[in-house]
């Protein structure tokens, strides 16, 4: 083990270039002859397109082309797709409305793409767009999910009745009904999980480039998964065959899910580059991010928890309406189903669960995965219910949880998941200690004396990460497998390139992935290079989302390293005239155990490439590939405890303490994992305290279309966290990792809201619990609906 | 942003001339509102006359019982000024709470009050202290200056040169920031003046900054937070938006007024 191996607090290799402005983001790339695209967007939530007159725009200075949906259709360019088939409970496939990259016949949300102007400069493109005459015939809009199925609601897709995407269910309804019939106590909650706008620091951008000589396209784009983008753009949208399309996702400034999806803008830029005959670049403005990046969450839920006399949970019934927006984004259908309802068992032994999910269209931006994707929504339902049940039963919330924890593994829940390992009691105990739970009553009394309300809230979250194995997700409707690939190239001089199908957009893969290699061979970390994000360099891979780069991406690397290690040992054994079983690798040296015979790692790699003295029948070279398909999901879990203090005069709340005790399995780099927890909690607190995407319920105009109204968390909103880890090693993958990228965002909303409801003495507080909402609650009036 | 012609004025006189000759001119000071509005294509002046370099608009001085601040002085300069802090600490505190560091280092006193954003902080200080706004054409008392939403007593082409704030016996400002924008959702400036009794000015809550006479009368009798308890402000005509409806704003005026009095010491 070196000081750069597994578990070492290695400083992030990539940060030097990021903090000195030397990163290479899509907008930093400028190609010779580059032109600029501007997208004309719908100002209406719902309108019929009578006609689009582009003549004046085409004649404007600098304009090279003006494109509409009709041009795409003429070229046979297909619409954007949703890659996960969900079947309704009656067996019918989900209703996927058409999703053209540029609107045809109708616009369906404010910000919908109407036309694209390409010009010599960005300003000329934008000026010309104002000269496009669009005949919008305005129609009534359906904005809120709860209204989407009601009689007379405006239809988003004329052919889809009731705006129904699907009516899906999971679990055993009869068994669950029986549990409620026999229950000693039932806790019921109405829960709105507020809609969020992702806000990665780097807005989306794309450059399409057609090389007429090669008959091939290159697309630079802000993507979390360039190979999947290439596959979709080739096989479904029809830009070009995969071998004639290269997708490069260079440095990407944050994704949080919003850059998984294949969007209209990148599709049009790469397609238009052939018509223009020059590269076409688009860089989204922040206002465009608000309007047209896929949003997150937006559930309306009725939830019930049944308990017996002993305070044991006997059943859970959940009915959710999920807002999908106007179109089904790339993975949207999976989020409120298999990424949500399969986690409704939480950390608890619940014998009967039934959940039904109605997904609906509305005249709003598409909704898809956002940090946590379904799992924060599930955690919020379960943990709010459990906390409320404890209060109703006058039980300590820690005690009620402990009574119901799953303690034996593996554990099969009634909703598909088979938890492999965990120790929920250990996380809870550690968190109670760090939070000084025993001293809470004293602190509450002190707050009261100072005229403040104090509350404490728990979130004992669980999540499923990796989103794999392929056969399992295939049986649930996924259009792709969720394995990952790695290629490890040892160069003749002994330095190493790792080509990974994962993509780093803030996660620090260049550091952690290199640590895995450093650990294996005892090599210095600067001798290891991580290559990702270019379909011409890297073998097909599935990309980064769902906290999968550790458990799945690094597992693929580990498997490839196994092969490298085996071959290197054979070469060394042959050269040193020893048995390969006796070869040990330490500190960059392969030696024969118990002797002074050894070869440096670089000598072995050189031997592999000069090939003068290899074992009989061995091929030269030292390069190995692995396609790793995991055996199970992974199940990170933990306990977060939040303590708040509220100023009842103003409704302002302050987080005075936050404890997070997480079980992520093996930790490669504590610095990076702690950073992920900090960021995740920050985003979760954002949702719970501050952020609410708000559309005008009648017009469908986005009211929170800028930072003037959409409230992101700031440093001052967040406390200094107390973090700890309790570790159970994941048994299903070779690195023992569970994933850590989403945990904070999953646990935080429930922990914060449980603390707020504790302080306020009522469950009837909307999320986000803004000062106004809190003040209204304290007035005893019906709380103003949060965002919905 | 649409194309426009940029002019750099070296003097007030030149600025006036450039503006007069423009088809649709706009003065640029710190640009913290104008530039953003132009970038969003919501404003499209034909000519922008930059008055940021005019020396007459600079400088802070304290004399004759008043703090005189040049219209071109940035919020950061006011916040950091020992002279301002020594004479009217509440004014320095207010300047230090405007926007973010970028805004405070570019935005100016004159730009803020000429724009008269209903959620801006400075109008509360001007009205609360009974300031005099000096311009290229004369001067205005604060009570007459702030007319309505984004509307002031300034004539076309009239440029604010300095603002004179009478030094009060004591003063305080309490701001409840909009959680997203950090503009004032409700900001209350209170002062016990030397010649005009107590003044209470509220920004953020209505279509423009306004005084609360009932609170002033109560503070005239007893300048203490307790004197304000029981005084409620009507929600009629107050702003309602996503972050605060009129009732909540009315309530916050009471709370912030008490806190401002407490801060005044």
Interface residues (C-beta under 8 A of the other chain):
Chain A: X123 X127 X287 X649 X650 X651 X690 X692 X694 X703 X704 X707 X708 X709 X710 X711 X712 X770 X771 X772 X775 X776 X784
Chain B: X1 X2 X40 X176 X179 X180 X181 X241 X242 X243 X244 X245 X248 X251 X252 X255
